[in-house]
């Protein structure tokens, strides 16, 4: 699958990225490489291969996942203890959307 530079710039705009011409060219090459890899994967014959819903499905005890146990949630003071800029019981974060 071939991408156009217009499509690359559109994806960058959706991600709120301002790209220079050099950056757009590198991103275009990177995305092309990723899509070529997917094209190669789609050529593999998967007839008779059962689909997997979960990588660890059927792993049982060896899955490495911890037991899911209920516990008390963090109180507000504990949750904000390491916040770089707490304020009025909330996390303060810098504005990231300029549009």
DRENMARDO-371542 format. One record per atom (N, C-alpha, C): residue in three letters; atom name; x, y, z. Coordinates in nm, 2 decimals. Layout:
REM residues N
<rec res="ALA" atom="CA" east="X" north="Y" up="Z"/>
...
This chain:
REM residues 99
<rec res="UNK" atom="N" east="0.09" north="-0.12" up="0.00"/>
<rec res="UNK" atom="CA" east="0.00" north="0.00" up="0.00"/>
<rec res="UNK" atom="C" east="0.09" north="0.12" up="0.00"/>
<rec res="UNK" atom="N" east="0.06" north="0.21" up="-0.09"/>
<rec res="UNK" atom="CA" east="0.14" north="0.33" up="-0.10"/>
<rec res="UNK" atom="C" east="0.07" north="0.45" up="-0.04"/>
<rec res="UNK" atom="N" east="0.14" north="0.53" up="0.03"/>
<rec res="UNK" atom="CA" east="0.09" north="0.65" up="0.10"/>
<rec res="UNK" atom="C" east="0.14" north="0.77" up="0.02"/>
<rec res="UNK" atom="N" east="0.05" north="0.87" up="0.02"/>
<rec res="UNK" atom="CA" east="0.10" north="1.00" up="-0.04"/>
<rec res="UNK" atom="C" east="0.14" north="1.09" up="0.07"/>
<rec res="UNK" atom="N" east="0.21" north="1.19" up="0.04"/>
<rec res="UNK" atom="CA" east="0.26" north="1.29" up="0.14"/>
<rec res="UNK" atom="C" east="0.14" north="1.36" up="0.20"/>
<rec res="UNK" atom="N" east="0.03" north="1.38" up="0.12"/>
<rec res="UNK" atom="CA" east="-0.09" north="1.45" up="0.17"/>
<rec res="UNK" atom="C" east="-0.15" north="1.36" up="0.28"/>
<rec res="UNK" atom="N" east="-0.15" north="1.23" up="0.26"/>
<rec res="UNK" atom="CA" east="-0.21" north="1.14" up="0.37"/>
<rec res="UNK" atom="C" east="-0.12" north="1.14" up="0.49"/>
<rec res="UNK" atom="N" east="0.01" north="1.15" up="0.48"/>
<rec res="UNK" atom="CA" east="0.10" north="1.16" up="0.59"/>
<rec res="UNK" atom="C" east="0.08" north="1.29" up="0.67"/>
<rec res="UNK" atom="N" east="0.06" north="1.40" up="0.60"/>
<rec res="UNK" atom="CA" east="0.04" north="1.52" up="0.66"/>
<rec res="UNK" atom="C" east="-0.10" north="1.53" up="0.73"/>
<rec res="UNK" atom="N" east="-0.20" north="1.46" up="0.67"/>
<rec res="UNK" atom="CA" east="-0.33" north="1.45" up="0.73"/>
<rec res="UNK" atom="C" east="-0.32" north="1.37" up="0.87"/>
<rec res="UNK" atom="N" east="-0.25" north="1.26" up="0.87"/>
<rec res="UNK" atom="CA" east="-0.23" north="1.18" up="0.99"/>
<rec res="UNK" atom="C" east="-0.16" north="1.26" up="1.09"/>
<rec res="UNK" atom="N" east="-0.06" north="1.34" up="1.05"/>
<rec res="UNK" atom="CA" east="0.02" north="1.42" up="1.15"/>
<rec res="UNK" atom="C" east="-0.08" north="1.53" up="1.20"/>
<rec res="UNK" atom="N" east="-0.16" north="1.58" up="1.12"/>
<rec res="UNK" atom="CA" east="-0.26" north="1.69" up="1.17"/>
<rec res="UNK" atom="C" east="-0.35" north="1.63" up="1.27"/>
<rec res="UNK" atom="N" east="-0.40" north="1.50" up="1.25"/>
<rec res="UNK" atom="CA" east="-0.49" north="1.44" up="1.34"/>
<rec res="UNK" atom="C" east="-0.42" north="1.42" up="1.48"/>
<rec res="UNK" atom="N" east="-0.29" north="1.39" up="1.47"/>
<rec res="UNK" atom="CA" east="-0.21" north="1.38" up="1.59"/>
<rec res="UNK" atom="C" east="-0.16" north="1.51" up="1.65"/>
<rec res="UNK" atom="N" east="-0.20" north="1.62" up="1.59"/>
<rec res="UNK" atom="CA" east="-0.17" north="1.75" up="1.63"/>
<rec res="UNK" atom="C" east="-0.01" north="1.77" up="1.63"/>
<rec res="UNK" atom="N" east="0.05" north="1.72" up="1.52"/>
<rec res="UNK" atom="CA" east="0.19" north="1.74" up="1.50"/>
<rec res="UNK" atom="C" east="0.22" north="1.83" up="1.39"/>
<rec res="UNK" atom="N" east="0.31" north="1.93" up="1.41"/>
<rec res="UNK" atom="CA" east="0.35" north="2.02" up="1.31"/>
<rec res="UNK" atom="C" east="0.49" north="1.96" up="1.26"/>
<rec res="UNK" atom="N" east="0.49" north="1.92" up="1.13"/>
<rec res="UNK" atom="CA" east="0.61" north="1.86" up="1.08"/>
<rec res="UNK" atom="C" east="0.68" north="1.95" up="0.98"/>
<rec res="UNK" atom="N" east="0.81" north="1.95" up="0.98"/>
<rec res="UNK" atom="CA" east="0.89" north="2.01" up="0.88"/>
<rec res="UNK" atom="C" east="0.89" north="1.92" up="0.76"/>
<rec res="UNK" atom="N" east="0.94" north="1.97" up="0.64"/>
<rec res="UNK" atom="CA" east="0.94" north="1.89" up="0.52"/>
<rec res="UNK" atom="C" east="1.03" north="1.77" up="0.54"/>
<rec res="UNK" atom="N" east="1.14" north="1.78" up="0.62"/>
<rec res="UNK" atom="CA" east="1.23" north="1.67" up="0.64"/>
<rec res="UNK" atom="C" east="1.16" north="1.57" up="0.73"/>
<rec res="UNK" atom="N" east="1.09" north="1.61" up="0.83"/>
<rec res="UNK" atom="CA" east="1.02" north="1.52" up="0.93"/>
<rec res="UNK" atom="C" east="0.91" north="1.45" up="0.85"/>
<rec res="UNK" atom="N" east="0.84" north="1.52" up="0.77"/>
<rec res="UNK" atom="CA" east="0.73" north="1.46" up="0.69"/>
<rec res="UNK" atom="C" east="0.79" north="1.35" up="0.60"/>
<rec res="UNK" atom="N" east="0.90" north="1.38" up="0.54"/>
<rec res="UNK" atom="CA" east="0.97" north="1.28" up="0.45"/>
<rec res="UNK" atom="C" east="1.01" north="1.15" up="0.53"/>
<rec res="UNK" atom="N" east="1.07" north="1.17" up="0.65"/>
<rec res="UNK" atom="CA" east="1.11" north="1.06" up="0.73"/>
<rec res="UNK" atom="C" east="0.99" north="0.98" up="0.78"/>
<rec res="UNK" atom="N" east="0.88" north="1.05" up="0.82"/>
<rec res="UNK" atom="CA" east="0.76" north="0.98" up="0.86"/>
<rec res="UNK" atom="C" east="0.70" north="0.90" up="0.75"/>
<rec res="UNK" atom="N" east="0.70" north="0.96" up="0.63"/>
<rec res="UNK" atom="CA" east="0.65" north="0.90" up="0.51"/>
<rec res="UNK" atom="C" east="0.72" north="0.77" up="0.48"/>
<rec res="UNK" atom="N" east="0.86" north="0.77" up="0.49"/>
<rec res="UNK" atom="CA" east="0.94" north="0.65" up="0.47"/>
<rec res="UNK" atom="C" east="0.91" north="0.55" up="0.58"/>
<rec res="UNK" atom="N" east="0.90" north="0.59" up="0.70"/>
<rec res="UNK" atom="CA" east="0.88" north="0.50" up="0.81"/>
<rec res="UNK" atom="C" east="0.74" north="0.43" up="0.80"/>
<rec res="UNK" atom="N" east="0.64" north="0.51" up="0.77"/>
<rec res="UNK" atom="CA" east="0.50" north="0.45" up="0.75"/>
<rec res="UNK" atom="C" east="0.50" north="0.36" up="0.63"/>
<rec res="UNK" atom="N" east="0.57" north="0.39" up="0.52"/>
<rec res="UNK" atom="CA" east="0.57" north="0.30" up="0.41"/>
<rec res="UNK" atom="C" east="0.64" north="0.17" up="0.45"/>
<rec res="UNK" atom="N" east="0.74" north="0.17" up="0.53"/>
<rec res="UNK" atom="CA" east="0.81" north="0.05" up="0.57"/>
<rec res="UNK" atom="C" east="0.72" north="-0.04" up="0.66"/>
<rec res="UNK" atom="N" east="0.64" north="0.03" up="0.74"/>
<rec res="UNK" atom="CA" east="0.54" north="-0.05" up="0.83"/>
<rec res="UNK" atom="C" east="0.44" north="-0.11" up="0.74"/>
<rec res="UNK" atom="N" east="0.38" north="-0.04" up="0.65"/>
<rec res="UNK" atom="CA" east="0.28" north="-0.09" up="0.56"/>
<rec res="UNK" atom="C" east="0.33" north="-0.20" up="0.47"/>
<rec res="UNK" atom="N" east="0.46" north="-0.19" up="0.42"/>
<rec res="UNK" atom="CA" east="0.52" north="-0.30" up="0.35"/>
<rec res="UNK" atom="C" east="0.53" north="-0.43" up="0.43"/>
<rec res="UNK" atom="N" east="0.56" north="-0.41" up="0.56"/>
<rec res="UNK" atom="CA" east="0.57" north="-0.53" up="0.65"/>
<rec res="UNK" atom="C" east="0.44" north="-0.59" up="0.66"/>
<rec res="UNK" atom="N" east="0.33" north="-0.52" up="0.68"/>
<rec res="UNK" atom="CA" east="0.20" north="-0.57" up="0.69"/>
<rec res="UNK" atom="C" east="0.16" north="-0.64" up="0.56"/>
<rec res="UNK" atom="N" east="0.20" north="-0.59" up="0.44"/>
<rec res="UNK" atom="CA" east="0.17" north="-0.65" up="0.32"/>
<rec res="UNK" atom="C" east="0.24" north="-0.79" up="0.31"/>
<rec res="UNK" atom="N" east="0.36" north="-0.80" up="0.36"/>
<rec res="UNK" atom="CA" east="0.43" north="-0.93" up="0.37"/>
<rec res="UNK" atom="C" east="0.36" north="-1.03" up="0.46"/>
<rec res="UNK" atom="N" east="0.31" north="-0.98" up="0.57"/>
<rec res="UNK" atom="CA" east="0.24" north="-1.06" up="0.67"/>
<rec res="UNK" atom="C" east="0.11" north="-1.11" up="0.61"/>
<rec res="UNK" atom="N" east="0.04" north="-1.03" up="0.53"/>
<rec res="UNK" atom="CA" east="-0.09" north="-1.07" up="0.47"/>
<rec res="UNK" atom="C" east="-0.07" north="-1.18" up="0.37"/>
<rec res="UNK" atom="N" east="0.05" north="-1.21" up="0.32"/>
<rec res="UNK" atom="CA" east="0.08" north="-1.31" up="0.22"/>
<rec res="UNK" atom="C" east="0.10" north="-1.45" up="0.29"/>
<rec res="UNK" atom="N" east="0.11" north="-1.45" up="0.42"/>
<rec res="UNK" atom="CA" east="0.13" north="-1.58" up="0.49"/>
<rec res="UNK" atom="C" east="0.00" north="-1.66" up="0.49"/>
<rec res="UNK" atom="N" east="0.01" north="-1.79" up="0.46"/>
<rec res="UNK" atom="CA" east="-0.11" north="-1.87" up="0.46"/>
<rec res="UNK" atom="C" east="-0.14" north="-1.91" up="0.60"/>
<rec res="UNK" atom="N" east="-0.25" north="-1.87" up="0.65"/>
<rec res="UNK" atom="CA" east="-0.29" north="-1.90" up="0.79"/>
<rec res="UNK" atom="C" east="-0.41" north="-2.00" up="0.79"/>
<rec res="UNK" atom="N" east="-0.43" north="-2.07" up="0.69"/>
<rec res="UNK" atom="CA" east="-0.54" north="-2.17" up="0.68"/>
<rec res="UNK" atom="C" east="-0.51" north="-2.27" up="0.79"/>
<rec res="UNK" atom="N" east="-0.62" north="-2.30" up="0.87"/>
<rec res="UNK" atom="CA" east="-0.61" north="-2.39" up="0.98"/>
<rec res="UNK" atom="C" east="-0.55" north="-2.34" up="1.11"/>
<rec res="UNK" atom="N" east="-0.51" north="-2.22" up="1.11"/>
<rec res="UNK" atom="CA" east="-0.46" north="-2.16" up="1.23"/>
<rec res="UNK" atom="C" east="-0.58" north="-2.10" up="1.31"/>
<rec res="UNK" atom="N" east="-0.59" north="-2.14" up="1.43"/>
<rec res="UNK" atom="CA" east="-0.70" north="-2.09" up="1.51"/>
<rec res="UNK" atom="C" east="-0.67" north="-1.95" up="1.56"/>
<rec res="UNK" atom="N" east="-0.77" north="-1.86" up="1.55"/>
<rec res="UNK" atom="CA" east="-0.75" north="-1.72" up="1.60"/>
<rec res="UNK" atom="C" east="-0.73" north="-1.72" up="1.75"/>
<rec res="UNK" atom="N" east="-0.66" north="-1.62" up="1.80"/>
<rec res="UNK" atom="CA" east="-0.63" north="-1.61" up="1.94"/>
<rec res="UNK" atom="C" east="-0.70" north="-1.49" up="1.99"/>
<rec res="UNK" atom="N" east="-0.78" north="-1.50" up="2.09"/>
<rec res="UNK" atom="CA" east="-0.85" north="-1.38" up="2.15"/>
<rec res="UNK" atom="C" east="-0.76" north="-1.32" up="2.25"/>
<rec res="UNK" atom="N" east="-0.66" north="-1.39" up="2.31"/>
<rec res="UNK" atom="CA" east="-0.58" north="-1.34" up="2.42"/>
<rec res="UNK" atom="C" east="-0.45" north="-1.42" up="2.41"/>
<rec res="UNK" atom="N" east="-0.34" north="-1.35" up="2.41"/>
<rec res="UNK" atom="CA" east="-0.21" north="-1.41" up="2.40"/>
<rec res="UNK" atom="C" east="-0.19" north="-1.51" up="2.52"/>
<rec res="UNK" atom="N" east="-0.23" north="-1.48" up="2.64"/>
<rec res="UNK" atom="CA" east="-0.21" north="-1.56" up="2.75"/>
<rec res="UNK" atom="C" east="-0.32" north="-1.66" up="2.77"/>
<rec res="UNK" atom="N" east="-0.42" north="-1.67" up="2.68"/>
<rec res="UNK" atom="CA" east="-0.53" north="-1.76" up="2.69"/>
<rec res="UNK" atom="C" east="-0.48" north="-1.90" up="2.71"/>
<rec res="UNK" atom="N" east="-0.53" north="-1.97" up="2.81"/>
<rec res="UNK" atom="CA" east="-0.49" north="-2.11" up="2.83"/>
<rec res="UNK" atom="C" east="-0.35" north="-2.12" up="2.90"/>
<rec res="UNK" atom="N" east="-0.29" north="-2.01" up="2.94"/>
<rec res="UNK" atom="CA" east="-0.16" north="-2.02" up="3.00"/>
<rec res="UNK" atom="C" east="-0.17" north="-2.07" up="3.14"/>
<rec res="UNK" atom="N" east="-0.28" north="-2.05" up="3.20"/>
<rec res="UNK" atom="CA" east="-0.31" north="-2.09" up="3.34"/>
<rec res="UNK" atom="C" east="-0.21" north="-2.02" up="3.44"/>
<rec res="UNK" atom="N" east="-0.15" north="-2.10" up="3.52"/>
<rec res="UNK" atom="CA" east="-0.07" north="-2.05" up="3.63"/>
<rec res="UNK" atom="C" east="0.05" north="-1.98" up="3.58"/>
<rec res="UNK" atom="N" east="0.10" north="-2.02" up="3.46"/>
<rec res="UNK" atom="CA" east="0.22" north="-1.96" up="3.41"/>
<rec res="UNK" atom="C" east="0.20" north="-1.82" up="3.34"/>
<rec res="UNK" atom="N" east="0.08" north="-1.77" up="3.35"/>
<rec res="UNK" atom="CA" east="0.06" north="-1.64" up="3.28"/>
<rec res="UNK" atom="C" east="0.13" north="-1.52" up="3.34"/>
<rec res="UNK" atom="N" east="0.16" north="-1.53" up="3.47"/>
<rec res="UNK" atom="CA" east="0.23" north="-1.42" up="3.54"/>
<rec res="UNK" atom="C" east="0.14" north="-1.31" up="3.58"/>
<rec res="UNK" atom="N" east="0.01" north="-1.32" up="3.56"/>
<rec res="UNK" atom="CA" east="-0.07" north="-1.21" up="3.61"/>
<rec res="UNK" atom="C" east="-0.11" north="-1.23" up="3.76"/>
<rec res="UNK" atom="N" east="-0.11" north="-1.12" up="3.82"/>
<rec res="UNK" atom="CA" east="-0.14" north="-1.13" up="3.97"/>
<rec res="UNK" atom="C" east="-0.29" north="-1.16" up="3.99"/>
<rec res="UNK" atom="N" east="-0.32" north="-1.21" up="4.11"/>
<rec res="UNK" atom="CA" east="-0.46" north="-1.24" up="4.14"/>
<rec res="UNK" atom="C" east="-0.53" north="-1.10" up="4.16"/>
<rec res="UNK" atom="N" east="-0.65" north="-1.10" up="4.11"/>
<rec res="UNK" atom="CA" east="-0.73" north="-0.98" up="4.11"/>
<rec res="UNK" atom="C" east="-0.80" north="-0.97" up="4.25"/>
<rec res="UNK" atom="N" east="-0.76" north="-0.88" up="4.34"/>
<rec res="UNK" atom="CA" east="-0.82" north="-0.87" up="4.47"/>
<rec res="UNK" atom="C" east="-0.87" north="-0.73" up="4.49"/>
<rec res="UNK" atom="N" east="-0.99" north="-0.72" up="4.55"/>
<rec res="UNK" atom="CA" east="-1.04" north="-0.58" up="4.58"/>
<rec res="UNK" atom="C" east="-0.96" north="-0.52" up="4.69"/>
<rec res="UNK" atom="N" east="-0.94" north="-0.39" up="4.68"/>
<rec res="UNK" atom="CA" east="-0.87" north="-0.32" up="4.79"/>
<rec res="UNK" atom="C" east="-0.92" north="-0.18" up="4.79"/>
<rec res="UNK" atom="N" east="-0.89" north="-0.11" up="4.90"/>
<rec res="UNK" atom="CA" east="-0.94" north="0.03" up="4.92"/>
<rec res="UNK" atom="C" east="-0.87" north="0.12" up="4.81"/>
<rec res="UNK" atom="N" east="-0.95" north="0.21" up="4.76"/>
<rec res="UNK" atom="CA" east="-0.89" north="0.31" up="4.66"/>
<rec res="UNK" atom="C" east="-0.80" north="0.41" up="4.74"/>
<rec res="UNK" atom="N" east="-0.72" north="0.48" up="4.66"/>
<rec res="UNK" atom="CA" east="-0.64" north="0.58" up="4.72"/>
<rec res="UNK" atom="C" east="-0.72" north="0.70" up="4.77"/>
<rec res="UNK" atom="N" east="-0.69" north="0.76" up="4.88"/>
<rec res="UNK" atom="CA" east="-0.76" north="0.88" up="4.92"/>
<rec res="UNK" atom="C" east="-0.70" north="1.00" up="4.84"/>
<rec res="UNK" atom="N" east="-0.77" north="1.11" up="4.84"/>
<rec res="UNK" atom="CA" east="-0.72" north="1.22" up="4.76"/>
<rec res="UNK" atom="C" east="-0.58" north="1.27" up="4.79"/>
<rec res="UNK" atom="N" east="-0.55" north="1.28" up="4.92"/>
<rec res="UNK" atom="CA" east="-0.42" north="1.33" up="4.96"/>
<rec res="UNK" atom="C" east="-0.31" north="1.24" up="4.91"/>
<rec res="UNK" atom="N" east="-0.33" north="1.10" up="4.92"/>
<rec res="UNK" atom="CA" east="-0.23" north="1.01" up="4.88"/>
<rec res="UNK" atom="C" east="-0.21" north="1.01" up="4.73"/>
<rec res="UNK" atom="N" east="-0.32" north="1.02" up="4.66"/>
<rec res="UNK" atom="CA" east="-0.31" north="1.03" up="4.51"/>
<rec res="UNK" atom="C" east="-0.24" north="1.15" up="4.46"/>
<rec res="UNK" atom="N" east="-0.25" north="1.26" up="4.53"/>
<rec res="UNK" atom="CA" east="-0.19" north="1.39" up="4.49"/>
<rec res="UNK" atom="C" east="-0.05" north="1.41" up="4.55"/>
<rec res="UNK" atom="N" east="-0.01" north="1.31" up="4.63"/>
<rec res="UNK" atom="CA" east="0.12" north="1.33" up="4.71"/>
<rec res="UNK" atom="C" east="0.24" north="1.36" up="4.61"/>
<rec res="UNK" atom="N" east="0.25" north="1.29" up="4.50"/>
<rec res="UNK" atom="CA" east="0.36" north="1.31" up="4.41"/>
<rec res="UNK" atom="C" east="0.33" north="1.39" up="4.29"/>
<rec res="UNK" atom="N" east="0.21" north="1.46" up="4.29"/>
<rec res="UNK" atom="CA" east="0.17" north="1.54" up="4.17"/>
<rec res="UNK" atom="C" east="0.27" north="1.66" up="4.17"/>
<rec res="UNK" atom="N" east="0.32" north="1.69" up="4.05"/>
<rec res="UNK" atom="CA" east="0.41" north="1.81" up="4.04"/>
<rec res="UNK" atom="C" east="0.34" north="1.94" up="4.07"/>
<rec res="UNK" atom="N" east="0.21" north="1.95" up="4.04"/>
<rec res="UNK" atom="CA" east="0.14" north="2.07" up="4.07"/>
<rec res="UNK" atom="C" east="-0.01" north="2.04" up="4.11"/>
<rec res="UNK" atom="N" east="-0.03" north="2.00" up="4.24"/>
<rec res="UNK" atom="CA" east="-0.16" north="1.97" up="4.28"/>
<rec res="UNK" atom="C" east="-0.23" north="2.11" up="4.31"/>
<rec res="UNK" atom="N" east="-0.36" north="2.11" up="4.31"/>
<rec res="UNK" atom="CA" east="-0.43" north="2.23" up="4.34"/>
<rec res="UNK" atom="C" east="-0.58" north="2.20" up="4.36"/>
<rec res="UNK" atom="N" east="-0.63" north="2.24" up="4.48"/>
<rec res="UNK" atom="CA" east="-0.77" north="2.23" up="4.51"/>
<rec res="UNK" atom="C" east="-0.83" north="2.09" up="4.50"/>
<rec res="UNK" atom="N" east="-0.75" north="1.99" up="4.53"/>
<rec res="UNK" atom="CA" east="-0.79" north="1.85" up="4.52"/>
<rec res="UNK" atom="C" east="-0.79" north="1.79" up="4.39"/>
<rec res="UNK" atom="N" east="-0.72" north="1.85" up="4.29"/>
<rec res="UNK" atom="CA" east="-0.71" north="1.80" up="4.15"/>
<rec res="UNK" atom="C" east="-0.57" north="1.80" up="4.11"/>
<rec res="UNK" atom="N" east="-0.54" north="1.73" up="4.00"/>
<rec res="UNK" atom="CA" east="-0.42" north="1.74" up="3.93"/>
<rec res="UNK" atom="C" east="-0.42" north="1.86" up="3.83"/>
<rec res="UNK" atom="N" east="-0.32" north="1.94" up="3.84"/>
<rec res="UNK" atom="CA" east="-0.31" north="2.05" up="3.75"/>
<rec res="UNK" atom="C" east="-0.22" north="2.01" up="3.64"/>
<rec res="UNK" atom="N" east="-0.26" north="2.03" up="3.51"/>
<rec res="UNK" atom="CA" east="-0.18" north="1.99" up="3.40"/>
<rec res="UNK" atom="C" east="-0.17" north="2.10" up="3.30"/>
<rec res="UNK" atom="N" east="-0.06" north="2.11" up="3.23"/>
<rec res="UNK" atom="CA" east="-0.05" north="2.22" up="3.13"/>
<rec res="UNK" atom="C" east="-0.15" north="2.20" up="3.01"/>
<rec res="UNK" atom="N" east="-0.19" north="2.31" up="2.96"/>
<rec res="UNK" atom="CA" east="-0.27" north="2.31" up="2.84"/>
<rec res="UNK" atom="C" east="-0.20" north="2.25" up="2.73"/>
<rec res="UNK" atom="N" east="-0.26" north="2.15" up="2.66"/>
<rec res="UNK" atom="CA" east="-0.18" north="2.09" up="2.55"/>
<rec res="UNK" atom="C" east="-0.25" north="2.11" up="2.41"/>
<rec res="UNK" atom="N" east="-0.37" north="2.15" up="2.41"/>
<rec res="UNK" atom="CA" east="-0.44" north="2.17" up="2.29"/>
<rec res="UNK" atom="C" east="-0.45" north="2.32" up="2.26"/>
<rec res="UNK" atom="N" east="-0.39" north="2.36" up="2.15"/>
<rec res="UNK" atom="CA" east="-0.38" north="2.51" up="2.11"/>
<rec res="UNK" atom="C" east="-0.49" north="2.55" up="2.01"/>
<rec res="UNK" atom="N" east="-0.56" north="2.46" up="1.95"/>
<rec res="UNK" atom="CA" east="-0.65" north="2.49" up="1.85"/>
<rec res="UNK" atom="C" east="-0.77" north="2.57" up="1.90"/>
